[in-house]
Amino acid sequence: MITLDNVSFRYKQAAENTLHNLQVTIAEGEVFGFLGPSGSGKSTTQKILYKHLVTEQGSVSVNGKSLRDWGREYYHFIGVCFELPNHYLRLTARENLQFFSAFYPQIKQETINYWLDKMGLLEEADKRVSEFSKGMKMRLNFIRSVMHNPAVVFLDEPTSGLDPGYAHKVKEAIKGLKQQGKTIFLTTHNMNDADQLCDRVAFLHKGHIKEMDSPRVLKLKYGSKKVQVTDIHGQAHCFEMSDLSSDPDFQQLLQGNLIESIHSEEASLEEAFLKTTETVQA
Ligand SMILES: Nc1ncnc2c1ncn2[C@@H]1O[C@H](COP(=O)(O)OP(=O)(O)OP(=O)(O)O)[C@@H](O)[C@H]1O
C-alpha cells in the first residue's frame, strides 16, 4: 500500500541528508510503527508521505501510484492526525468538524456524532474548543483525521497528553480501523502503544532504518527475560531468566528458602529500541 524506495532527503541549507536510503513496504491493512529518538527524521518522513515535502531522491508510492501522480484526491484517500492540533478555537467541536467535513462531501452528521461519541466528546460537542483541555483537542484531532473514512491514516503521537482511559479509547479506535482494513502509519515515542498496536515497527536512527520487524521478533532478538525476586527481608533482586539454574545468588536464595515472591518479566520493546538506537544514557 505504501512504498518508500531508496528515499533520501536533505533540507535546503542543511549540510547533510536528514533521511538516508529508506526502503519500506507497508502492506494494505498493516499497522506500521515508525519509532525513533527525537530528531531522527520521523516527522520529515511523514511530511514526505503526506506531500508537504518533496524529495528528488528515491520514490514514494501509495496504492500503487507515485506520489507525484496523486492530485488533490490524495487527501480524500489519506487521513492525517498531526501531533499538535490546530483547531478553530472560537468554534465549537462540532462546528470545527462541520467546517472540515465540507471538504469531503460524503461525511454525514451521523458519522460526526458517531466519532464524537466514540471519542467521549459528544456531551462537549457544542462547547468552544478554546475551553477544551489538551487531551480533548487531541481526541478532536483524531476524529478529524478519520471521519472521511480514509484508506490510509497517518497518526503522529495520537495518545500524547491523554489520560489512560482516553488513551485506551484511541487505541481501541485504532484497532477498529485496522479491523476495517485501513493501513495505519503510526509515529510514536510510546513503546507500549507500538507493542500493543503494530504489526511491524521500524527503528529510525539519524535518518537510517536500523531495524524493521514485528515487535515480537525484535523483543526476542534484543530483549532479555528477567526474574524479579523479593527475599524474606524485603530486598529486591533481578536475575536473567536464562542464568537461573547456574546463578549462585539465586540458588542460595532458593535453597535457603529465602524467597518471598518471584515474578518473571517479558523482554520489552523499549529495551530493543534503546539497544538498537543507542540512546541508553551512560
Ligand atoms: N525545516 C527544517 N530545516 C532544516 N532542518 C530541519 C527542518 N526540520 C527538521 N530539520 C532537522 O531534521 C532532523 C529530523 O527532524 P524531524 O523533525 O524529522 O525529527 P523527529 O524524529 O520527528 O523528531 P521529534 O521526535 O523530536 O519530533 C533534525 O535534525 C531537525 O533539526
The ligand as an ORCA input file, in Angstrom:
! r2SCAN-3c Opt
* xyz 0 1
  N      12.719     22.831      8.185
  C      13.889     22.282      8.524
  N      15.052     22.758      8.058
  C      16.237     22.200      8.367
  N      16.369     21.106      9.162
  C      15.242     20.574      9.671
  C      13.947     21.131      9.391
  N      13.020     20.385     10.032
  C      13.702     19.420     10.683
  N      15.024     19.532     10.470
  C      16.089     18.662     11.007
  O      15.879     17.339     10.512
  C      16.185     16.384     11.520
  C      14.976     15.468     11.715
  O      13.903     16.231     12.215
  P      12.442     15.592     12.421
  O      11.540     16.705     12.870
  O      12.063     14.853     11.191
  O      12.732     14.579     13.611
  P      11.701     13.706     14.503
  O      12.248     12.337     14.532
  O      10.319     13.901     14.004
  O      11.865     14.398     15.928
  P      10.783     14.543     17.160
  O      10.554     13.179     17.711
  O      11.517     15.437     18.120
  O       9.546     15.183     16.578
  C      16.568     17.176     12.766
  O      17.986     17.243     12.831
  C      15.991     18.541     12.516
  O      16.769     19.542     13.128
*
